[in-house]
């Protein structure tokens, strides 16, 4: 039996106070006010002192790339899970753009099997592909994917360019109760672009990608969501226009949700500096006006979720010319530290941040979650004022590609618990 003692327990909308949590047989057996001293010492195998710390429902990242199968030199499910646990994440959703693509039951079962075999303990909920091979030509078998454990559907990394196919995907997914996660990108507007279109790209002599390359597809998919009534989730929102479209759709009652990533509310396109490929992402880092619009969208609830879009790459893809470099940031170990800056900047309350990193993803994915007696014990303990310096060389992830290397951050996960088992322990490290 474990007892987490004296922490500030925040379960958004349920409780916020100083409590002791009793964990036994993988479940929460009691949540009692710490001041009462009601927890008996008998049978306790470990007391975890959480005084001065936040005790939250286990964090969930609903948008990661663990690369296996097919690209194990960039990341394996084992290394990805280890990195996730260190970052405070009790559950993650790997995207399907692997080789082979997760467009059928065998790949979905493989991912879940590898996650279980690695022994880390992070809950791995795969996302299945919308189309066969992510080619955008014919729909995958959604029922088969759901039966194999898929929790959502996406062609992430590729847009579903055919509007009729996207409509059918939404209608088909609705019948299985699966949300569709949309990678919104109009490829004809992207063209040869490699970073945000604007003055900075012009100075560097790099081809730019306009905001409209994202927002016109957001507009289309929101219209299809309104037409079908199916659950649509917009991935990695980066532009002010996209925030506005989603905000207005929500006011009309359209069942759309949205996410953004830490790099979109922390950085601008100027982070590219002198062709720094660690800052090359898709969608690209945008302007200061877009960054502020993302923050406003987080604050007013337009953006429901923060997901890091963890995209590890090797030096083979990153230490090359900017035009040729792969897009992506290895972000799961820095996500929480960066997100806590939103609390320090008064963009979000601590409860609001926890909701966007834990409870909101669970709601969207239809997963029971939270700190309730009798529920599985998925818990993240956060030291909100603990200073640390990002050192990519020490990442558990195989991907060391981050523009945040050397940054001084305040706040980190010091313990991650899944199914009542400690899967990351930074308290004794």
C-alpha positions as CSV (number, residue, x, y, z in Angstrom):
1,X,0.0,0.0,0.0
2,X,1.2,3.5,-0.9
3,X,0.2,6.7,0.7
4,X,0.8,10.1,-0.9
5,X,0.7,12.5,2.0
6,X,0.2,16.2,2.3
7,X,0.1,17.2,-1.3
8,X,-2.2,19.8,-2.9
9,X,-4.6,17.4,-4.7
10,X,-6.1,19.1,-7.8
11,X,-8.8,17.1,-9.6
12,X,-10.3,19.9,-11.8
13,X,-13.9,20.6,-10.9
14,X,-13.9,18.0,-8.1
15,X,-11.4,19.0,-5.4
16,X,-8.5,21.3,-4.6
17,X,-7.0,21.0,-1.2
18,X,-4.5,19.3,1.0
19,X,-5.2,15.5,1.1
20,X,-3.7,12.1,1.7
21,X,-4.3,9.5,-1.0
22,X,-4.2,5.8,-0.2
23,X,-3.3,3.4,-3.0
24,X,-3.7,-0.4,-2.8
25,X,-4.0,-3.1,-5.5
26,X,-3.6,-0.6,-8.2
27,X,-6.5,1.6,-7.2
28,X,-7.3,4.6,-5.1
29,X,-8.7,3.3,-1.8
30,X,-9.1,6.6,0.0
31,X,-8.8,10.4,-0.3
32,X,-8.8,12.0,3.1
33,X,-8.1,15.5,4.3
34,X,-4.5,15.5,5.4
35,X,-5.1,17.5,8.6
36,X,-7.3,14.7,10.0
37,X,-4.4,12.2,10.2
38,X,-7.0,9.5,9.4
39,X,-4.6,7.2,7.4
40,X,-3.4,4.3,9.6
41,X,0.2,3.3,9.4
42,X,-0.5,-0.4,9.4
43,X,0.2,-2.1,6.0
44,X,1.8,1.0,4.4
45,X,4.8,0.0,2.3
46,X,5.8,3.5,1.3
47,X,4.9,7.0,2.5
48,X,5.3,9.6,-0.3
49,X,5.8,13.1,1.1
50,X,4.1,15.4,-1.4
51,X,4.1,18.5,0.8
52,X,4.6,21.6,-1.3
53,X,3.8,19.6,-4.4
54,X,0.8,19.2,-6.8
55,X,-0.9,15.8,-6.9
56,X,-2.9,15.6,-10.2
57,X,-4.7,13.0,-12.3
58,X,-2.0,11.3,-14.5
59,X,-1.1,13.5,-17.4
60,X,-2.2,12.3,-20.9
61,X,-0.6,13.3,-24.2
62,X,-3.0,12.5,-27.0
63,X,-0.5,13.3,-29.8
64,X,2.9,11.6,-29.8
65,X,5.1,9.8,-32.4
66,X,6.9,6.7,-31.1
67,X,8.1,5.7,-34.6
68,X,7.8,1.9,-34.0
69,X,7.3,-0.1,-36.2
70,X,9.6,1.0,-39.0
71,X,11.7,3.8,-37.6
72,X,13.1,2.4,-34.4
73,X,16.4,4.3,-34.9
74,X,14.4,7.5,-34.1
75,X,12.4,6.1,-31.2
76,X,11.1,2.8,-29.9
77,X,7.9,2.3,-28.0
78,X,10.1,1.4,-24.9
79,X,12.2,4.6,-25.1
80,X,9.1,6.7,-25.8
81,X,7.3,5.2,-22.8
82,X,10.3,5.9,-20.6
83,X,10.5,9.5,-21.8
84,X,6.7,9.9,-21.3
85,X,6.9,8.6,-17.7
86,X,9.8,10.9,-16.9
87,X,7.7,13.8,-18.4
88,X,4.8,13.0,-16.0
89,X,2.6,11.2,-18.6
90,X,0.7,8.2,-17.4
91,X,-0.9,7.7,-20.9
92,X,-0.1,8.6,-24.5
93,X,-1.6,8.2,-27.9
94,X,0.9,7.2,-30.6
95,X,0.0,8.4,-34.1
96,X,-0.3,5.9,-37.0
97,X,2.3,7.3,-39.4
98,X,4.6,4.3,-38.9
99,X,5.9,1.7,-41.4
100,X,3.6,-0.2,-41.8
101,X,0.9,2.4,-41.1
102,X,-1.4,1.6,-38.3
103,X,-4.4,1.1,-40.6
104,X,-5.3,-2.4,-39.6
105,X,-5.7,-4.5,-36.4
106,X,-2.3,-6.3,-36.6
107,X,-0.3,-3.0,-36.3
108,X,-2.6,-1.7,-33.5
109,X,-2.2,-5.0,-31.6
110,X,1.6,-4.9,-32.2
111,X,1.8,-1.4,-30.7
112,X,-0.1,-2.3,-27.6
113,X,1.8,-5.6,-27.2
114,X,5.2,-3.8,-27.4
115,X,4.0,-1.3,-24.9
116,X,3.0,-4.0,-22.5
117,X,6.2,-6.0,-23.1
118,X,8.5,-3.1,-22.4
119,X,7.3,-3.0,-18.8
120,X,7.4,0.8,-18.3
121,X,3.7,0.9,-17.4
122,X,2.6,4.0,-19.4
123,X,-0.9,3.4,-20.9
124,X,-0.5,3.3,-24.7
125,X,-3.7,4.1,-26.6
126,X,-3.0,3.9,-30.3
127,X,-4.5,6.2,-32.9
128,X,-5.6,4.3,-36.1
129,X,-5.3,5.7,-39.6
130,X,-8.3,7.3,-41.4
131,X,-7.3,6.0,-44.8
132,X,-5.5,2.9,-46.0
133,X,-1.7,3.6,-45.9
134,X,-2.6,7.2,-45.1
135,X,-2.9,7.6,-48.9
136,X,-6.2,9.5,-48.7
137,X,-7.9,7.2,-51.2
138,X,-10.0,4.7,-49.2
139,X,-11.1,4.5,-45.6
140,X,-9.5,2.1,-43.2
141,X,-11.6,-0.5,-41.4
142,X,-12.6,1.6,-38.3
143,X,-14.5,-1.1,-36.6
144,X,-11.5,-3.5,-36.8
145,X,-9.2,-0.7,-35.5
146,X,-11.5,0.0,-32.6
147,X,-11.7,-3.6,-31.6
148,X,-7.9,-3.8,-31.7
149,X,-7.7,-0.9,-29.2
150,X,-7.6,2.3,-31.3
151,X,-9.0,5.3,-29.4
152,X,-9.2,7.8,-32.3
153,X,-8.5,8.1,-36.0
154,X,-6.1,10.3,-37.9
155,X,-3.9,10.6,-40.9
156,X,-1.6,12.8,-38.9
157,X,1.5,13.8,-40.9
158,X,-0.8,13.9,-44.0
159,X,-4.0,15.8,-44.5
160,X,-7.1,14.1,-45.8
161,X,-7.3,16.3,-48.9
162,X,-10.4,14.7,-50.4
163,X,-13.3,16.5,-48.8
164,X,-15.8,13.7,-49.7
165,X,-13.5,11.1,-48.0
166,X,-13.2,13.3,-44.9
167,X,-17.0,13.6,-44.8
168,X,-17.4,9.8,-45.0
169,X,-14.7,9.3,-42.4
170,X,-16.5,11.5,-39.9
171,X,-19.8,9.8,-40.6
172,X,-18.2,6.3,-40.3
173,X,-16.3,7.2,-37.2
174,X,-19.4,8.6,-35.5
175,X,-20.9,5.1,-35.7
176,X,-18.1,3.7,-33.7
177,X,-17.8,6.6,-31.2
178,X,-14.3,7.5,-32.3
179,X,-13.1,11.1,-32.7
180,X,-11.3,12.0,-35.9
181,X,-8.1,14.0,-35.3
182,X,-7.5,16.2,-38.3
183,X,-4.1,17.3,-39.6
184,X,-5.2,20.5,-41.2
185,X,-2.9,21.4,-44.2
186,X,-3.8,22.5,-47.7
187,X,-0.8,21.2,-49.6
188,X,-1.3,23.4,-52.6
189,X,-0.8,26.4,-50.4
190,X,2.2,24.9,-48.6
191,X,4.1,24.3,-51.9
192,X,7.9,24.3,-51.3
193,X,7.5,26.2,-48.0
194,X,9.7,25.2,-45.1
195,X,8.9,27.8,-42.5
196,X,6.3,30.5,-41.7
197,X,5.7,33.0,-44.5
198,X,6.8,36.5,-43.4
199,X,9.6,38.9,-43.1
200,X,11.9,36.5,-41.3
201,X,11.6,33.8,-44.0
202,X,12.3,36.5,-46.6
203,X,15.5,37.6,-44.8
204,X,16.7,34.0,-44.6
205,X,15.8,33.3,-48.3
206,X,13.5,30.4,-47.3
207,X,10.2,29.6,-48.9
208,X,7.3,30.4,-46.6
209,X,4.0,28.7,-45.6
210,X,1.1,31.1,-45.1
211,X,-1.3,30.8,-42.2
212,X,-4.0,30.0,-44.7
213,X,-2.4,26.7,-45.5
214,X,-3.7,25.6,-42.1
215,X,-6.8,27.7,-41.6
216,X,-8.6,27.0,-44.9
217,X,-8.5,23.3,-44.0
218,X,-9.7,24.0,-40.4
219,X,-12.6,25.9,-42.0
220,X,-13.4,23.0,-44.3
221,X,-13.3,20.4,-41.5
222,X,-15.3,22.4,-39.1
223,X,-18.0,22.7,-41.9
224,X,-17.9,18.9,-42.3
225,X,-18.1,18.5,-38.6
226,X,-21.2,20.8,-38.5
227,X,-22.7,18.8,-41.4
228,X,-22.2,15.3,-39.9
229,X,-22.4,16.0,-36.1
230,X,-19.4,13.8,-35.6
231,X,-16.6,14.5,-33.1
232,X,-13.7,16.4,-34.7
233,X,-10.5,17.2,-33.0
234,X,-8.1,19.7,-34.7
235,X,-4.5,18.8,-34.2
236,X,-1.5,21.2,-33.5
237,X,-3.3,24.6,-34.0
238,X,-0.7,27.2,-34.8
239,X,-2.5,30.3,-36.3
240,X,-4.8,33.1,-35.0
241,X,-7.2,32.3,-37.9
242,X,-7.6,28.7,-36.8
243,X,-8.3,29.8,-33.2
244,X,-11.0,32.2,-34.4
245,X,-12.7,29.5,-36.6
246,X,-12.8,27.0,-33.7
247,X,-14.0,29.7,-31.3
248,X,-16.9,30.7,-33.6
249,X,-17.8,27.1,-34.3
250,X,-18.0,26.3,-30.6
251,X,-20.4,29.2,-30.1
252,X,-22.6,27.6,-32.7
253,X,-22.5,24.2,-30.8
254,X,-20.4,22.4,-33.3
255,X,-18.8,19.3,-31.7
256,X,-15.2,20.4,-32.4
257,X,-12.2,20.3,-30.0
258,X,-8.7,21.5,-30.6
259,X,-5.1,21.2,-29.3
260,X,-1.9,23.1,-29.5
261,X,1.7,22.3,-28.6
262,X,4.0,24.1,-26.2
263,X,6.3,25.3,-29.0
264,X,3.4,27.3,-30.5
265,X,2.8,29.3,-27.3
266,X,6.5,29.6,-26.3
267,X,8.3,30.4,-29.6
268,X,7.9,32.4,-32.8
269,X,9.4,31.9,-36.3
270,X,12.4,33.9,-35.2
271,X,13.5,30.8,-33.2
272,X,14.7,29.5,-36.6
273,X,17.6,31.9,-36.1
274,X,20.4,31.1,-38.5
275,X,18.7,28.0,-40.1
276,X,18.4,26.1,-36.8
277,X,16.7,22.8,-37.8
278,X,15.7,22.0,-34.2
279,X,13.0,24.8,-34.7
280,X,11.7,23.3,-37.9
281,X,8.2,21.9,-37.3
282,X,5.0,21.3,-39.2
283,X,2.9,23.4,-38.9
284,X,5.7,25.9,-38.7
285,X,6.4,28.3,-35.8
286,X,4.4,31.4,-36.5
287,X,4.4,35.1,-35.7
288,X,4.1,36.8,-32.3
289,X,0.5,37.7,-33.1
290,X,-0.2,34.0,-33.7
291,X,1.6,33.1,-30.5
292,X,-0.6,35.5,-28.5
293,X,-3.7,34.3,-30.2
294,X,-2.8,30.7,-29.1
295,X,-2.5,31.9,-25.5
296,X,-5.8,33.6,-25.7
297,X,-7.4,30.5,-27.1
298,X,-6.0,28.5,-24.2
299,X,-7.2,31.0,-21.7
300,X,-10.8,31.3,-23.0
301,X,-11.3,27.5,-23.6
302,X,-11.2,27.6,-27.4
303,X,-8.2,25.3,-27.3
304,X,-9.1,22.3,-25.1
305,X,-5.9,20.3,-25.0
306,X,-2.1,20.8,-24.8
307,X,-0.4,17.9,-26.6
308,X,3.4,18.1,-27.3
309,X,3.3,16.4,-30.8
310,X,6.5,14.5,-29.6
311,X,8.4,14.0,-32.9
312,X,11.9,12.5,-32.3
313,X,14.4,12.4,-35.1
314,X,18.0,11.3,-35.4
315,X,20.9,13.5,-36.5
316,X,20.5,12.0,-40.0
317,X,17.3,13.9,-40.5
318,X,18.1,17.1,-38.5
319,X,21.8,17.9,-39.0
320,X,21.3,18.7,-42.7
321,X,20.3,21.8,-44.8
322,X,17.2,23.5,-43.5
323,X,15.2,22.8,-46.6
324,X,16.0,19.0,-46.4
325,X,15.6,18.7,-42.6
326,X,12.7,16.7,-41.1
327,X,10.0,18.5,-39.2
328,X,9.5,17.9,-35.4
329,X,10.6,18.4,-31.8
330,X,11.3,15.8,-29.2
331,X,9.0,17.3,-26.7
332,X,7.5,14.9,-24.2
333,X,10.2,15.5,-21.5
334,X,10.0,19.3,-21.7
335,X,6.2,19.6,-22.1
336,X,5.2,20.0,-18.5
337,X,8.0,22.4,-17.6
338,X,7.1,24.7,-20.6
339,X,3.4,24.4,-19.8
340,X,3.8,25.5,-16.2
341,X,5.0,28.9,-17.6
342,X,1.3,29.5,-18.6
343,X,0.5,29.4,-14.9
344,X,3.3,31.7,-14.0
345,X,2.2,34.1,-16.7
346,X,-1.4,34.0,-15.5
347,X,-2.7,32.5,-18.8
348,X,-4.1,29.5,-17.0
349,X,-4.8,28.5,-13.4
350,X,-3.1,25.3,-12.1
351,X,-6.4,23.5,-12.3
352,X,-6.9,24.8,-15.8
353,X,-3.5,23.5,-16.9
354,X,-4.2,20.1,-15.4
355,X,-7.5,19.9,-17.2
356,X,-5.9,20.6,-20.5
357,X,-3.1,18.0,-19.9
358,X,-5.2,15.3,-18.3
359,X,-8.9,15.5,-17.9
360,X,-9.8,17.1,-21.3
361,X,-7.9,14.5,-23.3
362,X,-9.6,11.8,-21.3
363,X,-13.0,13.3,-22.1
364,X,-12.3,13.6,-25.8
365,X,-11.1,10.0,-25.9
366,X,-13.9,8.6,-23.8
367,X,-11.6,7.4,-21.1
368,X,-12.6,7.3,-17.4
369,X,-10.0,9.3,-15.5
370,X,-9.5,11.4,-12.4
371,X,-8.9,10.9,-8.7
372,X,-11.8,9.0,-7.3
373,X,-12.1,6.3,-4.7
374,X,-12.2,2.9,-6.4
375,X,-10.6,4.2,-9.7
376,X,-7.3,3.0,-11.1
377,X,-4.5,5.1,-9.6
378,X,-3.1,7.2,-12.4
379,X,-1.3,10.1,-10.8
380,X,1.3,12.7,-11.5
381,X,3.1,14.5,-8.7
382,X,4.4,17.9,-9.8
383,X,7.0,20.1,-8.1
384,X,5.8,23.4,-9.5
385,X,8.7,25.6,-8.4
386,X,11.6,23.1,-8.9
387,X,14.2,24.8,-11.2
388,X,16.0,22.7,-13.8
389,X,17.9,23.2,-17.1
390,X,17.0,21.3,-20.2
391,X,19.8,19.0,-21.3
392,X,18.9,17.1,-24.5
393,X,21.8,14.8,-24.0
394,X,20.2,13.3,-21.0
395,X,16.8,12.7,-22.6
396,X,15.4,9.2,-22.1
397,X,14.0,9.7,-25.7
398,X,16.3,8.7,-28.5
399,X,15.3,12.0,-30.1
400,X,17.6,14.9,-28.9
401,X,16.1,17.4,-31.3
402,X,14.8,20.3,-29.3
403,X,15.1,24.1,-29.6
404,X,14.7,24.3,-25.8
405,X,18.1,22.8,-25.0
406,X,19.8,24.9,-22.3
407,X,16.6,26.6,-21.3
408,X,16.0,27.2,-17.6
409,X,12.5,26.0,-16.6
410,X,10.6,26.1,-13.4
411,X,8.5,23.0,-12.5
412,X,8.7,19.3,-13.4
413,X,7.1,16.0,-12.7
414,X,8.8,14.2,-9.8
415,X,6.7,11.1,-9.8
416,X,4.4,9.3,-12.2
417,X,2.1,6.5,-11.1
418,X,0.1,4.3,-13.4
419,X,-2.3,1.6,-12.2
420,X,-0.9,2.2,-8.7
421,X,2.7,1.5,-9.7
422,X,5.4,4.1,-9.6
423,X,6.7,4.2,-13.1
424,X,9.0,7.2,-12.7
425,X,10.5,8.3,-9.4
426,X,12.3,11.6,-9.4
427,X,11.9,12.0,-5.6
428,X,14.6,9.5,-4.8
429,X,16.8,10.2,-7.9
